[in-house]
Amino acid sequence: QASLLKNDETKALTPASLQKELNNLLKFNPDIAEAHYLSYLNSLRVQDVFSSTHSLLHYFDRLILTGAESKSNGDEGYGRSLRYAALNLAALHCRFGHYQQAELALQEAIRIAQESNDHVCLQHCLSWLYILEQKICDSCVLLEHSVNKSLHFGLP
């Protein structure tokens, strides 16, 4: 279903029937991270900000609780989940027009990524800063600072 939502939404189950199936699945096993992620994608389809935020946070919580991230990424797993959770939360808020919340979540993602020396995450954050700059001008100073840091580290 996730693949169908990404590639051809018309072939996926309807939002209501998909959510019903996901609720049944999560009733028996609430720790399935992938089901929470699919619920997040499904909620985005119907522009439900509360459900999509709820599902996104549960997805990252389950990744940390099950240890799935730490198994594949060594000791770095929890931090990686946290910084990408903040980045995805920023993107979610931006999508729904909550630009101040998006900027706060993005600043948190930047802080965590800097602590972890994760240049890939920082580049994603820089892209979102650019998008936010188009929406609000308060992030202009933060964007300039980020570009200068990128130049310092030789990042594109």
HELIX and SHEET records of a PDB file:
HELIX    1   1 ALA A    2  ASN A    7  1                                   6    
HELIX    2   2 GLU A    9  LYS A   11  5                                   3    
HELIX    3   3 PRO A   15  PHE A   28  1                                  14    
HELIX    4   4 ALA A   33  ARG A   45  1                                  13    
HELIX    5   5 VAL A   49  THR A   66  1                                  18    
HELIX    6   6 ALA A   68  ASN A   73  1                                   6    
HELIX    7   7 GLY A   74  GLU A   76  5                                   3    
HELIX    8   8 GLY A   77  ARG A   95  1                                  19    
HELIX    9   9 TYR A   99  SER A  116  1                                  18    
HELIX   10  10 HIS A  119  LYS A  135  1                                  17    
HELIX   11  11 CYS A  140  PHE A  153  1                                  14    
END                                                                             
